[in-house]
Amino acid sequence: YNIKMEDFVSKKRTRAIAYPRQIAMYLTRELTDLSLPKIGDEFGGRDHTTVLHAHDKITEDIKNSEQFKYKIENMIKEVKGE
């Protein structure tokens, strides 16, 4: 998504930054055993409900789009080094 690492923790809420941040929160929740509050802390001190909302939103987007599901699956494989 070509955004800087510092944008993930910034307070910026533009769609160009917020959506990739939501994806990153989703991936963090799926690939780690960190708690919701800990994930929120790692993303600039966000509330655990923000992390939950991000996870729910991306889960819904995956259900609604095979292309997006494929993209997320590829991201997971890349992170896992597969």
C-alpha positions as CSV (number, residue, x, y, z in Angstrom):
1,Y,0.0,0.0,0.0
2,N,3.1,2.2,-0.1
3,I,2.6,3.9,3.3
4,K,5.4,4.7,5.8
5,M,5.7,2.7,9.0
6,E,5.1,5.8,11.0
7,D,1.7,6.3,9.3
8,F,0.5,3.1,11.0
9,V,0.9,4.7,14.4
10,S,-0.1,8.2,13.4
11,K,-3.4,9.9,14.2
12,K,-4.1,10.3,10.4
13,R,-7.5,8.9,9.4
14,T,-7.5,9.3,5.7
15,R,-8.7,6.2,3.8
16,A,-5.3,5.8,2.2
17,I,-3.8,5.3,5.6
18,A,-6.7,4.0,7.7
19,Y,-7.5,1.0,5.5
20,P,-4.0,-0.4,5.3
21,R,-3.8,0.2,9.1
22,Q,-6.9,-1.9,9.5
23,I,-5.4,-4.6,7.4
24,A,-2.3,-4.5,9.5
25,M,-4.4,-4.8,12.7
26,Y,-6.2,-7.7,11.2
27,L,-3.0,-9.5,10.3
28,T,-1.6,-8.8,13.7
29,R,-4.6,-10.3,15.4
30,E,-4.6,-13.3,13.1
31,L,-0.9,-14.0,13.2
32,T,0.0,-13.3,16.9
33,D,-1.5,-14.0,20.3
34,L,-1.2,-10.3,21.4
35,S,-4.3,-9.0,23.2
36,L,-6.5,-6.4,21.7
37,P,-5.2,-3.7,24.0
38,K,-1.6,-4.6,23.2
39,I,-2.3,-4.4,19.5
40,G,-4.0,-1.1,19.9
41,D,-0.9,0.2,21.9
42,E,1.4,-0.9,19.1
43,F,-0.7,1.0,16.6
44,G,-0.3,4.4,18.2
45,G,-2.3,3.9,21.4
46,R,-5.6,3.0,19.8
47,D,-8.4,1.5,21.9
48,H,-9.0,-2.2,21.8
49,T,-12.4,-1.5,20.3
50,T,-10.7,0.1,17.3
51,V,-8.7,-3.1,16.8
52,L,-11.9,-5.2,17.1
53,H,-13.7,-3.0,14.6
54,A,-10.7,-3.3,12.1
55,H,-10.7,-7.1,12.5
56,D,-14.5,-7.3,11.9
57,K,-14.3,-4.9,8.9
58,I,-11.5,-6.8,7.2
59,T,-13.2,-10.1,7.9
60,E,-16.4,-8.8,6.3
61,D,-14.4,-7.5,3.3
62,I,-12.8,-11.0,2.9
63,K,-16.2,-12.6,2.9
64,N,-17.5,-10.2,0.2
65,S,-14.6,-10.3,-2.2
66,E,-12.7,-13.3,-3.5
67,Q,-10.0,-11.0,-4.9
68,F,-9.5,-9.3,-1.6
69,K,-9.5,-12.7,0.2
70,Y,-6.7,-13.8,-2.2
71,K,-4.7,-10.6,-1.5
72,I,-4.9,-11.2,2.3
73,E,-4.0,-14.8,1.9
74,N,-0.9,-13.8,0.0
75,M,0.0,-11.2,2.6
76,I,-0.2,-13.9,5.3
77,K,2.0,-16.3,3.2
78,E,4.5,-13.5,2.7
79,V,4.6,-12.7,6.4
80,K,5.0,-16.4,7.3
81,G,7.8,-16.7,4.7
82,E,5.9,-19.3,2.6
